[in-house]
């Protein structure tokens, strides 16, 4: 019996639904046990059969797809399912596979997968990655677009405000894009890390604070000494239009 104890309490309202397509019953049951112990609902298929019909009637918050599936010639393997799901949905997709070659990882991601984990894997790692995918998904859903006075140029990493503009580094631009996407919304440091880095690197809160400090200095030097990015003690940061 797997030890499913974990330190973080499960919220009774946390009922995101995870769709799992995995043909190995033992692996599937292990993942289901862990996911449900963390408060997630699960729906499991042993192959691609029935997946599209289920998605047509139900909403998944995250999809875990094994690449090698039985009856792939009839119902599709994980890569085909990923491509087909991505044609109609932006639901986060994580690929599960025993294939470790780089070409397989690249192919999976180019087809629209958001993450990729190779077997054998730790169920706790899968849970951590699912949480990260869901956090990024929630952030993107809450984005209402930057204030109309601001224009963020993705091609040049520039922020334009009235008649002036400032050039940012890639990381600074990503932070600015996230914060300004929902004016007044408080983003924790972990949320900012997830919105900037998608390779699960370890980044300290101090690193984020350092980037914020440099970003504030650049904004102030170009747009004036207003507190565009405000600290919320013990929580994180928020962007506020101060004009």
C-alpha positions in Angstrom: 0.0 0.0 0.0 1.4 3.4 -1.0 2.0 6.0 1.6 -0.3 8.8 0.6 0.4 11.1 3.5 1.3 14.6 2.7 1.8 17.8 4.6 -0.6 20.1 2.8 -4.2 19.9 3.8 -6.7 19.1 1.0 -9.3 21.8 0.6 -12.9 20.5 0.4 -13.6 22.8 -2.5 -10.6 21.6 -4.5 -12.2 19.2 -7.0 -10.4 19.7 -10.3 -11.0 16.8 -12.6 -8.0 14.9 -14.0 -8.4 12.7 -17.1 -5.9 9.8 -17.1 -5.3 7.6 -20.1 -3.0 4.8 -19.0 -3.1 1.1 -20.0 -1.0 -0.3 -17.1 -3.5 -0.9 -14.3 -1.0 -0.8 -11.5 0.4 2.5 -12.6 -3.0 3.9 -13.2 -4.3 2.9 -9.8 -1.3 4.3 -8.1 -1.8 7.7 -9.8 -5.5 7.7 -9.1 -4.8 7.0 -5.4 -2.4 9.9 -5.2 -4.5 12.3 -7.2 -7.6 11.6 -5.1 -5.7 11.8 -1.9 -4.9 15.4 -2.9 -8.5 16.2 -3.6 -8.7 15.7 -7.3 -11.5 13.9 -9.1 -10.3 11.3 -11.7 -11.5 9.7 -14.8 -9.5 6.8 -16.2 -9.4 5.1 -19.6 -7.2 2.1 -20.5 -6.9 3.2 -24.1 -8.1 6.0 -26.4 -11.5 4.3 -26.8 -14.2 6.6 -25.3 -11.9 9.5 -24.6 -13.3 11.9 -27.2 -16.9 11.0 -26.3 -16.2 11.6 -22.6 -14.5 15.0 -23.3 -17.5 16.0 -25.4 -19.7 15.6 -22.4 -17.3 16.6 -19.5 -14.8 19.2 -18.6 -11.2 18.1 -17.7 -8.9 20.4 -15.8 -5.8 18.4 -16.8 -5.1 15.4 -19.0 -2.4 12.8 -18.3 -1.7 10.8 -21.5 0.4 7.6 -21.8 2.1 7.6 -25.3 2.0 3.8 -25.8 -1.6 2.7 -25.8 -3.3 -0.5 -26.9 -5.3 -0.6 -30.1 -3.5 2.6 -31.2 -4.3 1.8 -34.9 -8.0 2.1 -34.1 -8.3 4.6 -31.2 -4.9 6.4 -31.4 -1.9 6.5 -29.3 -1.1 9.3 -26.8 0.5 11.6 -29.3 -2.5 11.4 -31.7 -4.9 12.0 -28.8 -2.8 15.0 -27.7 -2.9 16.5 -31.2 -6.7 15.9 -31.5 -7.5 17.3 -28.0 -5.3 20.4 -28.7 -7.4 21.2 -31.8 -10.4 22.0 -29.7 -9.1 22.6 -26.2 -6.3 24.4 -24.3 -6.6 22.0 -21.3 -3.1 21.3 -19.8 -1.7 18.0 -21.1 1.1 16.0 -19.5 2.6 13.0 -21.4 3.5 9.8 -19.5 5.9 7.5 -21.3 8.7 4.9 -21.1 10.2 6.6 -24.2 13.2 8.6 -23.2 14.7 9.7 -26.5 14.9 13.4 -27.1 13.0 13.2 -30.4 10.0 11.7 -28.5 10.1 14.6 -26.0 10.3 17.2 -28.7 7.5 15.5 -30.7 5.2 15.4 -27.7 5.7 19.1 -26.9 5.4 20.2 -30.5 2.0 18.5 -30.7 0.8 20.7 -27.9 1.7 18.9 -24.7 2.6 21.1 -21.7 4.8 18.7 -19.8 6.5 15.3 -20.2 7.5 12.8 -17.6 9.3 9.5 -18.2 8.7 6.2 -16.5 9.6 5.1 -13.9 8.4 8.2 -12.2 7.6 9.3 -8.7 3.9 9.8 -8.1 4.7 12.8 -5.9 6.6 14.3 -8.9 3.6 13.8 -11.1 1.4 15.5 -8.4 3.8 18.5 -8.2 3.8 18.8 -12.0 0.0 18.6 -12.1 -0.3 21.4 -9.5 2.1 23.6 -11.5 0.1 23.0 -14.7 -3.1 23.8 -12.9 -1.7 27.0 -11.4 -0.5 28.2 -14.8 -3.9 27.4 -16.3 -5.7 29.3 -13.6 -3.4 32.3 -14.2 -4.1 32.3 -17.9 -7.9 32.1 -17.3 -7.8 35.1 -15.0 -6.0 37.3 -17.4 -8.1 40.2 -18.6 -5.4 42.0 -20.6 -3.0 44.8 -19.6 -4.4 48.3 -18.9 -5.2 50.1 -22.1 -2.5 52.7 -21.5 0.1 50.0 -21.6 1.3 48.1 -24.6 3.6 45.1 -24.2 5.6 44.2 -27.3 6.4 40.5 -27.3 8.7 40.8 -30.3 11.0 43.4 -28.7 10.5 42.9 -24.9 9.4 46.5 -24.7 6.8 48.1 -22.5 5.2 51.2 -24.1 3.3 53.8 -21.9 2.1 57.0 -23.5 5.0 58.3 -25.6 7.8 56.4 -23.8 9.0 52.8 -23.8 11.4 50.7 -21.8 13.4 47.6 -22.8 13.3 44.6 -20.5 15.1 41.3 -20.2 13.1 38.2 -21.1 12.5 37.4 -17.4 11.5 41.0 -16.5 9.1 41.1 -19.5 7.5 37.8 -18.4 7.0 39.2 -14.9 5.6 42.4 -16.3 3.2 40.5 -18.6 1.9 38.4 -15.7 1.4 41.2 -13.2 -0.2 43.6 -15.7 -2.5 40.9 -17.1 -4.8 41.4 -14.1 -4.3 44.8 -12.5 -4.6 44.7 -8.7 -4.4 40.9 -8.5 -1.8 39.7 -6.0 0.5 37.1 -7.5 2.6 35.0 -5.1 6.3 34.4 -5.8 5.5 30.8 -6.7 2.9 31.9 -9.2 5.3 34.2 -10.8 7.9 31.5 -10.9 5.4 29.1 -12.6 4.5 31.8 -15.2 8.1 32.5 -16.1 9.8 29.0 -16.0 8.2 25.9 -17.5 11.2 23.6 -17.0 10.6 23.0 -13.2 14.0 24.5 -12.3 14.5 25.5 -8.7 14.2 29.2 -8.3 14.4 31.0 -4.9 12.0 33.7 -3.8 15.1 35.9 -3.5 15.7 35.6 -7.2 12.2 36.8 -8.0 12.7 39.7 -5.6 15.9 40.7 -7.4 14.1 40.7 -10.7 11.3 42.7 -9.3 13.7 45.3 -7.9 15.4 45.7 -11.3 12.0 45.9 -13.1 10.9 48.6 -10.7 14.0 50.6 -11.3 13.6 50.5 -15.1 9.9 51.5 -14.9 10.6 54.3 -12.5 13.5 55.6 -14.6 11.4 55.8 -17.8 7.8 56.3 -16.6 8.3 58.2 -13.3 8.7 57.4 -9.6 5.3 55.8 -9.2 4.9 52.5 -7.3 3.7 50.5 -10.3 4.6 47.2 -8.7 3.5 47.0 -5.1 4.6 44.5 -2.4 2.0 42.8 -0.3 3.7 41.7 2.8 3.8 37.9 3.2 1.9 37.3 0.0 3.5 38.6 -3.2 3.2 41.4 -5.7 0.6 43.3 -7.6 0.5 45.8 -10.5 -1.4 49.0 -9.9 -1.9 51.9 -12.4 -0.7 55.0 -10.6 -1.0 58.1 -12.9 
